[in-house]
Structure formats: C-alpha cells, structure tokens
C-alpha cells in the first residue's frame, strides 16, 4: 500500500530548521522521501543540523524569511536545486 503521506519528489522549505520543531519537521520531510530546504537565521545551528542530514536531499540557507529579498532568493535557489518547491 502506498503511503498517503509520502513526499517523494517533493521539496519543502522549512524555517527555523536548525533546532526544535523546525529541525524535527525537516527530518520528517526527509523520512517521508522529500527534499528539505533548511532555512535558519543562526549559522551555527544551521550547520549542525545540516551536518546530520543527507546532503543530496537538503539545501541549507542562512537568513531571515522576513527579508523579502532573502525569501525570494530562497525559493529561487530551492527551485534551481530541486526543480520546484511544493511547500
């Protein structure tokens, strides 16, 4: 039976991905077969989290999505790396 929660081939942007709930969501996206774009303001926690996840299915971006230019660049970088953004 196919998993209705599968994210295979999907790319999800996760903010606050360096720790806590954001990191847990990133890990869940990966566990469900998706690609995770890890967005975090703190470069140290971002690097630590990204270092525990598969490099071929993650993209780590340091910045603040409240900055409109960064948010636009984040989506563009994710689409360039994985082909599209789904969530």
Number of C-alpha atoms within 10 A of each C-alpha: 3 5 7 7 9 14 18 13 13 19 25 22 24 21 22 24 28 26 17 9 13 17 22 16 20 29 20 14 24 22 13 16 17 21 29 31 27 27 26 25 16 15 15 12 17 21 16 12 20 22 12 9 15 13 12 10 16 23 20 23 23 21 17 17 17 8 9 10 10 15 15 11 13 23 16 14 17 23 14 11 17 18 13 16 20 13 9
